[in-house]
Amino acid sequence: MEKTTLEYTNVMNVCREVFEKKSHDYGPSWRILRPSSLTDQIFIKAQRIRTIQETGENKVGESFEDAFMAIVNYCIMAIIQLRHEAKINDDMSVDEAIVAYRIVEKEAFELMEKKNHDYGEAWRDMRVSSLTDLILSKVLRIKQIEDNAGLTLASEGVEGNYFDMLNYSVFALIHLQ
C-alpha cells in the first residue's frame, strides 16, 4: 500500500499542477460549465482513448497520459460544480478553486485507500483498456442519472461515479508510467 500511496500522490501532484497552471491562464472559466457538460467532456476523452486503443492510430497527438489527466481534472471540477452551483458570473477566485480542488483530491485519496484495502489492489492486475471501459460505463451511468433529473432508485449517485472515474484514471496513469 505504501507504493500505491506514493504513486497515487505523484500522479495527483501532476494533475493538480496542470489544473493550477490552467487556472492561472484562464481563471476559473470552467465554473460556467454545468456538471452535464463536464460529463460530456469526460465522455469525449474516454471515447478517444478507447478509439485509439482499438485502432492503434493517434492522429491528434494527445497522449493517453494527457487524456487521463484531463479526466481526473474534469471529475474534480464536476464534483466542485455539484457542491458549488455553476454561475454565469461566478465569483470563485483561482485560490478558492484550488482549495476546493485540494478538498476533493483528499477525499478521492481517502476513498481509494478504503476501496484498495477491501479490493486488495485488484486494479494492479487490470489492463488500461479495462479501466477505460469502466470509465466509459460510469460516464454512461452518470448521463442516465442526469437524463433522469438526478432521480435514482438504487444508485450511489453522480458524485460517487465521478470519484470512481477519477480513481480509475489515476490507476491508468500509474500503469502507464
C-alpha positions in Angstrom: 0.0 0.0 0.0 2.9 2.4 0.6 3.9 2.0 -3.1 0.3 2.9 -4.1 0.2 5.9 -1.8 3.5 7.3 -3.3 2.4 6.6 -6.9 -1.1 8.0 -6.4 0.3 11.1 -4.7 2.8 11.7 -7.5 0.1 11.4 -10.2 -2.2 13.7 -8.4 0.6 16.3 -7.9 1.0 16.4 -11.7 -2.8 16.6 -12.3 -3.1 19.4 -9.7 -0.1 21.3 -11.3 -1.9 21.2 -14.7 -5.1 22.4 -13.0 -3.3 25.3 -11.3 -1.4 26.4 -14.4 -4.6 26.4 -16.5 -6.4 28.2 -13.7 -3.7 30.8 -13.8 -4.0 31.1 -17.6 -7.8 31.0 -17.9 -9.1 31.8 -14.4 -11.9 29.7 -13.1 -13.7 30.0 -16.5 -14.8 26.3 -16.2 -17.1 27.4 -13.4 -19.7 28.3 -16.1 -19.9 24.6 -17.1 -22.8 22.6 -15.8 -21.9 19.1 -14.4 -23.6 17.6 -17.5 -21.1 19.5 -19.8 -18.2 18.1 -17.7 -19.7 14.6 -18.0 -19.7 15.1 -21.8 -16.0 16.2 -21.7 -15.1 13.1 -19.7 -17.0 11.0 -22.3 -15.1 12.6 -25.2 -11.7 12.0 -23.6 -12.5 8.4 -22.6 -14.1 7.6 -26.0 -10.9 9.0 -27.7 -8.7 6.8 -25.5 -10.8 3.7 -26.4 -10.8 4.5 -30.1 -7.0 4.8 -30.1 -6.7 1.6 -28.1 -8.8 -0.2 -30.7 -7.4 1.3 -33.9 -3.8 1.9 -32.8 -3.9 5.3 -34.5 -3.5 8.6 -32.8 -3.9 11.4 -35.3 -4.3 14.3 -32.8 -1.1 13.5 -30.9 -2.5 14.0 -27.3 -1.1 11.2 -25.2 -3.1 8.7 -23.1 -1.5 10.3 -20.1 -2.8 13.8 -21.1 -6.3 12.4 -21.7 -6.4 10.5 -18.3 -5.1 13.6 -16.5 -7.9 15.6 -18.2 -10.4 13.1 -16.9 -9.1 13.4 -13.4 -9.4 17.2 -13.5 -12.8 17.2 -15.2 -14.0 14.8 -12.5 -12.8 17.1 -9.8 -14.3 20.1 -11.5 -17.7 18.3 -11.8 -17.6 17.4 -8.1 -16.9 21.0 -7.3 -19.8 22.1 -9.5 -22.2 19.7 -7.8 -21.2 21.2 -4.4 -21.0 24.9 -5.6 -23.6 25.6 -8.3 -22.2 26.9 -11.6 -23.0 30.5 -12.3 -22.5 32.6 -15.4 -20.9 35.4 -13.4 -19.1 33.3 -10.9 -17.1 34.9 -8.1 -14.9 31.9 -7.2 -11.3 33.1 -7.3 -8.4 30.9 -8.6 -7.2 30.4 -5.0 -10.7 29.3 -3.9 -10.9 26.9 -6.8 -7.5 25.4 -5.9 -8.7 25.0 -2.3 -11.9 23.3 -3.5 -9.7 21.1 -5.8 -7.5 20.0 -2.8 -10.5 19.1 -0.7 -11.9 16.8 -3.5 -8.4 15.4 -4.1 -8.1 14.5 -0.4 -11.5 12.8 -0.4 -10.6 10.8 -3.5 -7.4 9.6 -1.9 -9.2 8.5 1.2 -11.8 6.7 -0.8 -9.1 5.0 -2.8 -7.4 3.8 0.4 -10.6 2.3 1.7 -11.5 0.6 -1.6 -7.9 -0.5 -2.2 -7.9 -2.2 1.2 -11.2 -4.0 0.6 -10.4 -5.0 -3.0 -6.8 -5.9 -2.3 -5.3 -3.7 -5.0 -7.1 -5.6 -7.7 -6.6 -2.7 -10.1 -2.9 -3.6 -10.4 -3.9 -6.8 -12.4 -6.2 -4.8 -14.6 -5.4 -3.6 -18.1 -5.6 0.1 -19.0 -8.2 -0.8 -21.6 -10.4 -2.3 -18.8 -10.0 0.9 -16.8 -11.0 2.9 -19.9 -14.1 0.7 -20.3 -15.0 1.2 -16.6 -14.7 4.9 -17.0 -17.0 4.8 -20.1 -19.5 2.7 -18.2 -19.5 5.2 -15.3 -20.0 8.1 -17.8 -23.0 6.4 -19.3 -24.4 5.8 -15.8 -24.0 9.5 -15.0 -25.6 10.6 -18.3 -28.6 8.4 -17.5 -28.9 9.8 -14.0 -28.6 13.3 -15.4 -31.3 12.5 -18.0 -33.5 11.3 -15.1 -33.1 14.7 -13.5 -30.9 13.2 -10.8 -33.5 10.7 -9.6 -32.3 7.3 -8.7 -33.8 4.1 -7.2 -30.7 2.2 -6.2 -27.6 4.1 -7.5 -24.8 5.5 -5.4 -25.4 8.8 -7.3 -23.5 11.0 -9.6 -20.7 12.2 -7.2 -19.7 8.6 -6.3 -19.3 7.8 -10.0 -17.1 10.9 -10.6 -14.9 9.7 -7.7 -14.7 6.3 -9.2 -13.7 7.6 -12.6 -11.1 9.9 -11.0 -9.5 7.0 -9.2 -9.7 4.7 -12.3 -7.9 7.4 -14.2 -5.2 7.7 -11.6 -4.7 3.9 -11.7 -4.4 4.1 -15.5 -1.8 6.8 -15.2 0.1 4.7 -12.7 0.0 1.7 -15.1 1.2 4.0 -18.0 4.3 5.2 -16.0 
